[in-house]
Amino acid sequence: MPYVSHPNIPQDTIEERAYQTNIARHALDGNTLVVLPTGMGKTAVALRVAAERLSIGKILMLAPTKPLVEQHYRYFSKNLLLEEHDVAMFTGSNPPAKRIEMWGKAKLCISTPEVIKNDLIAERYSLHDVSLLIVDECHRTVGNYAYVFIAERYTATASQPLILGMTASPGSDPEMVAEICGHLSVSIVESRVETDADVRAYVHEREIEYRSVDLPEDLWLALSVLNSMIDDRLVTLTDLNYRVPRREALSMKALNGVMAQIQTRMQQRDRTAYTAMSVHAELMKLKHGVTMAESQGTTALKAYLSRLESEGASGAGSKASKRICSDERFQRLLALADNWKKELHPKADEVVRIVRDQLVEDAESRVIVFATYRDGVSMLVNHLAAAGIPAIRFVGQASRDTEKGLSQKEQIEAIRQFREGEFHVLVATSVGEEGLDIPSTDLVVFYESVPSEVRSIQRKGRTGRNSSGKIIVLITKGTTDETFRWVSNTREKQMQKGVKAMRSGNVPVPAPDPAKAQMTLADAVLRAAASSAEADDAERPAIVIDNREMSSKVAEHLSNLGAKITLAALPVGDYAIGDRVLVERKTAQDFVDTLVDRDLFGQVKSLAESASRPVLIVEGGSIADLYELRNIHPNAIRNTLASIAVDFDVSLVFTRDAEETAGMLYAFARRDLGEAKSERSFHRHKSARSGREELEYILTAVPEVGPKSARDILSAFGTLRAVFSATAEELMKVKGVGEKTAGGIVGAAERKYE
């Protein structure tokens, strides 16, 4: 077997494959998208390109999850001739100061993208000396994902930029592929499919079997109830003059089409749109119930119905959940579900049979079972355990409801235990689909078919990597399982055709967005602000951003505008500007949710007390939009807004989106930077008062003293001098004055001004 010969790669470690050599050579000529089937060595290609670019500068490799980062760290550390301190692994567990130190020393850095994005925004280091950016699972380079920001910042700031994007599944949608190529500035596409002559010798056979099961009677009954409720909602939308599909064709795509109609009507101020929005929410919930019944089983459906019931019974529940729960048919369904004492869906028993047969055939086999929902993962782990088959659970980090997530450290440990044979069965959600290299996985089981060609390919790619493998997809007869099977197969074929077409050299480029052809007033403000920042870089506006705000795009837009950003854990507010301005940002939905479910006025009070210029930004909706987001009377919204503005003296600003929010924050920061800071009076309305009112007014400035207490205390002591000279014990002799009020007055009198 021939091996790669390179001064930065140890001898006899990387197998020489002609197609990998050709791809790596071409990838050195320009930004490249590499599309290779799973198991065909995308990482080996990246290693060879990295080995060549090390002489020019630092290498940065991005992967979407910590288990993948750790996997790449082990691979590159083993297969590149670098010292241990030359290779750095960045995750959120590394403190910023340590990352800065590691970045300065490292020649190769492997990281999750969120860490790098945050560090770039906070200007902890730059990408100027990075000679190669490797983007693993680059099909994620769309929308708001951190890959997008990093790639665009890298292209703009690196002295000799080169990007290598890698994926097994770019998707079948030409527009999405074009978006990926646009964000990565791709000029070269290198793609292969399993039937190509130069890769065929390295492809291991993968047998795919579709195994059908019958839906039990109880679940058919549950489906009939849910479908009856869906039919009624479709009739309601039809009566409101919306174009809706038949129930049988009610896919997510169709539901999104209905939502587009509703949003158009909203923009036209059609009041029926708000009713339609709530009905649409009911359809989404009912459709999810159908999915649970058809493909997941009684355990998952029962848990979902219980959550719906709790939401509907809550005073803070949405209109949609309340209407569903008040439906007599839903109550009958709850009664039916209450009789389900064990899992009735035959898929669960079928999984046990499949896994047992595999382990009997080969006791050292590794089996991965994929399930879409966490309820299903937990049910299968328990079901396998009851059959005497220990299995390990593999899910994402977030904890929700009763389902506790796995930390990144726990995820890595789970993969280690599976790889080393401590557990032979791994039951995973989609977090296990991407990139995990476990060579000895012999069998992959789909608990349900998935409509996404990307997810289907990623799941299948967990087997057949170094030897032949088998894939079994469970299909419930007469349900969307059958539909999803054909949808994903069709899209996979379309994607393969697209991959072959990309070899012609015609790299897809995103079409211009007509919506952005005309510059809005907000765009003009942002451009003017950006130009001003470039012209006056010596005095850049500074903004402190709370760490929790980094999930929004506001920070990215501020960074692109040229703001000097510091990340911190702010005790109050989301954005601090100078020593005067403190901003709390809430989406329109979060605003009404906080009003109903949490202490909005408490948050506003803290904001008002923490800055001389408090600001509340409501993003993504107008005042009219707030009325229909929850079951709240418009007068309650109006009174809330009036109280925030008048009682708390907090400035209210409504913005369209994250970009407009960033523009407003930047404008605040520019004013703070460039203008004299005239202090706001704490007593905004110094109108003429009588002598009595004036004294009461002054005493009520003490936080613990209300108007009645002020009158009683002044009546007892006569003058402010006497009040502030009194001891707590003397003050407490006044009727109605307790320890807290007395302590507040004494504390105010003795507090040192600093």
MOUR-V306861 format. One record per run of one state. SS is the DSSP state (~ for helix, > for strand, _ for the rest). FROM is the first residue (numbers start at 1). TO is the last residue. If there is no record, write none. Layout:
SS/FROM/TO
SS/FROM/TO
//
This chain:
_/1/2
>/3/3
_/4/5
>/6/6
_/7/8
>/9/9
_/10/14
>/15/15
_/16/17
~/18/27
_/28/31
>/32/35
_/36/41
~/42/53
_/54/57
>/58/62
_/63/65
~/66/79
_/80/83
~/84/86
>/87/90
_/91/95
~/96/105
_/106/107
>/108/111
_/112/112
~/113/121
_/122/129
>/130/136
_/137/137
~/138/140
_/141/145
~/146/157
_/158/162
>/163/167
_/168/173
~/174/183
_/184/187
>/188/191
_/192/196
~/197/200
_/201/205
>/206/213
_/214/216
~/217/239
_/240/246
~/247/249
_/250/251
~/252/267
_/268/271
~/272/296
_/297/297
~/298/313
_/314/318
~/319/326
_/327/327
~/328/337
_/338/345
~/346/361
_/362/365
>/366/370
_/371/373
~/374/386
_/387/391
>/392/394
_/395/399
>/400/400
_/401/402
>/403/403
_/404/407
~/408/419
_/420/424
>/425/428
_/429/429
~/430/432
_/433/440
>/441/446
_/447/452
~/453/460
_/461/468
>/469/476
_/477/479
~/480/504
_/505/513
~/514/516
_/517/520
~/521/535
_/536/536
~/537/539
_/540/541
>/542/546
~/547/551
_/552/553
~/554/561
_/562/563
>/564/568
_/569/574
>/575/577
_/578/580
>/581/587
~/588/597
_/598/599
~/600/610
_/611/612
>/613/619
_/620/622
~/623/626
_/627/633
~/634/647
_/648/650
>/651/655
_/656/657
~/658/674
_/675/690
~/691/699
_/700/706
~/707/717
_/718/719
~/720/725
_/726/727
~/728/731
_/732/738
~/739/750
_/751/754
//
